[in-house]
Amino acid sequence: MKVRINECDLNGKLIHNSGELICGDNYLAIVEGMKLSPFTAGIEPLTYMREVFGRLGLDAAILPAEPEDAAREFLLKIASIGRIQFLVDSGDEDYERKEVPPCTKD
């Protein structure tokens, strides 16, 4: 699967189709990729997701205790408010039937 983290302008307005691309085999791998910075790399994924929800003013209580399930809910919620975009690989002909398409390694 592949997602793009949408950048924001200086006023906090989202800039779609711009920003870092992250590939992963599952939802949790995407979250792990999102937290690869010196400030968040050592944080447990569930803690990271709760902190991001807090900064966005979202209710972290909706996140399940299981990390993979929590990662799915986390990504779907932040996608619903435009913070990330799920991307389709151009070589995936069946993408319309899939919730999140696989990421190809170029």
N, C-alpha and C positions, 0 to 999 in steps of 0.2 A: 504494500500500500504506500501511497505517497500523499503528503500534505504540504501546503505552502502556509507559512506563518505570515499573515498580512502585516505589512509595515503601517505605521501611522505618521501623519504629517505633524508639524510642530503644534498644531491645535488639537491633536488627538483624533483626527478624522482618519478612518481606515483607508488605505490605498490598496485596492484589490489588484491582484495579479502582480504584486511586487513582494519581495521578501524571500526568506530562506526556504529552501525545499528540504524536506526530511523524508527519508524512506525507511521503512521497517517492515518486518514480517508480520507484525500484529499491532494492536492498539498500544500495548505496553511498550513495545520497542519504539514507537513514535514518541511517546511521552519521555522515554529515556533520552531520545535524541533532542527533544526540546529543552531538556534541562542541562545540556552540556555547555556550561559556562563555569568559570571559576567560582561563582557565587552560589550556584545551585547543583553542581555535579555531585556533591556528597549527600544531598538530601534524599531521603526515601521517596519513591514516586508518589505515594499517597499523600505525604506531607506536602510535596511540591504542588500537586493538584489542588489541595485544599488552600494553600497560600495564594495560588493564582486565582482561584475562585474568590477568595477574600479581597484581593486587589481589584477584581472586576465587579465587586458588589453582588456576587452570586452566592447562593446558599450551598455551602460545602456539605451539608447534611444529606444531600441527595446522592452523594457518592457511596457506592457499596464498599464493604470492607475488603473484598477480594480485589487485589490490584488490577488484574486484567479487566474485570467487570467495571471497576472504577475508571480505568483508562478509556474504555469505550464510552461511558457516560460523559466523562470529561471532554473528550474530543467532539462528540456529537453536540454537546451544549455550547462549547466555544465556537464550533462551526455555525451553529444556529444564530449566533450574534455577530458573525463575520470576522472573527479573530483568526480563523484558519479556513482554508479551502481544501477539500478532498479533490485530488487530481486524478484524471484518467490517463493511463498509459496509451499512447497512440496505437500500439500494436495489439491492444486488447479488444477483440471484436465483440465480446459478450458483455461489455461494460454496463450496458443499460439494465441488465438484470442483477447486477451486483451492487451491494451497499457501498463498498469501498474496493476499488480495483487494486490489483497487485502492483508493486513497484518493480520496474525492470532495472537491471544493473547495466549501465552503458560502459 
